[in-house]
Amino acid sequence: MPYVNIKITKTGATAEQKAELIKGTTELLQRVLNKNPATTFVIIEEVETDNWGVGGESVTARNAKAKS
């Protein structure tokens, strides 16, 4: 019973994109590891950019720097 947790920043992934991630991840586990799609769980967590840090600063701060 696979459980996959995908964490992404909350920057506008659409419902269609998330559905594609869920479907693709499930299909990958079935193809590569022969896992049953009916018992494969895929969770997508969206994290606010203020709460996601890279290189010692938040993604919000990095994005602001990139725009200036």
C-alpha positions as CSV (number, residue, x, y, z in Angstrom):
1,M,0.0,0.0,0.0
2,P,2.2,2.9,-1.2
3,Y,1.8,6.3,0.2
4,V,3.4,9.2,-1.7
5,N,3.4,12.8,-0.3
6,I,4.2,15.5,-2.8
7,K,4.9,18.9,-1.3
8,I,4.9,22.0,-3.6
9,T,4.8,25.7,-2.9
10,K,1.3,27.2,-3.1
11,T,1.9,29.1,-6.3
12,G,-1.0,28.3,-8.5
13,A,-0.9,24.6,-9.5
14,T,-4.3,24.0,-11.1
15,A,-6.7,21.2,-10.3
16,E,-5.9,19.7,-13.7
17,Q,-2.1,19.7,-12.9
18,K,-2.7,18.1,-9.5
19,A,-4.9,15.4,-11.1
20,E,-2.1,14.7,-13.6
21,L,0.4,14.4,-10.8
22,I,-1.8,12.0,-8.9
23,K,-2.5,9.9,-12.0
24,G,1.1,9.9,-13.2
25,T,2.5,9.0,-9.8
26,T,0.0,6.1,-9.5
27,E,0.8,4.8,-13.0
28,L,4.5,5.0,-12.3
29,L,4.2,2.9,-9.1
30,Q,2.1,0.4,-11.0
31,R,4.6,0.2,-13.9
32,V,7.8,0.2,-12.0
33,L,6.9,-1.6,-8.7
34,N,3.8,-3.5,-9.8
35,K,1.7,-1.7,-7.1
36,N,-2.0,-1.9,-7.2
37,P,-3.5,1.5,-8.1
38,A,-6.6,0.8,-5.9
39,T,-4.4,0.8,-2.8
40,T,-1.9,3.6,-3.8
41,F,-2.3,6.9,-2.0
42,V,-1.0,10.2,-3.4
43,I,-1.2,13.3,-1.3
44,I,-0.4,16.8,-2.5
45,E,0.4,19.3,0.1
46,E,0.7,23.0,-0.9
47,V,2.9,25.0,1.4
48,E,2.8,28.8,1.6
49,T,5.9,30.4,0.2
50,D,6.5,32.1,3.5
51,N,6.9,28.7,5.1
52,W,9.3,27.2,2.5
53,G,12.9,28.1,2.8
54,V,15.8,27.7,0.3
55,G,19.3,28.8,0.8
56,G,18.5,30.5,4.1
57,E,15.6,32.5,3.0
58,S,11.9,32.0,2.2
59,V,10.6,31.5,-1.3
60,T,8.6,34.7,-0.9
61,A,11.8,36.6,-0.3
62,R,13.6,34.9,-3.2
63,N,10.7,35.6,-5.5
64,A,10.7,39.3,-4.5
65,K,14.5,39.5,-5.2
66,A,14.1,37.9,-8.6
67,K,11.4,40.5,-9.6
68,S,13.6,43.5,-8.7
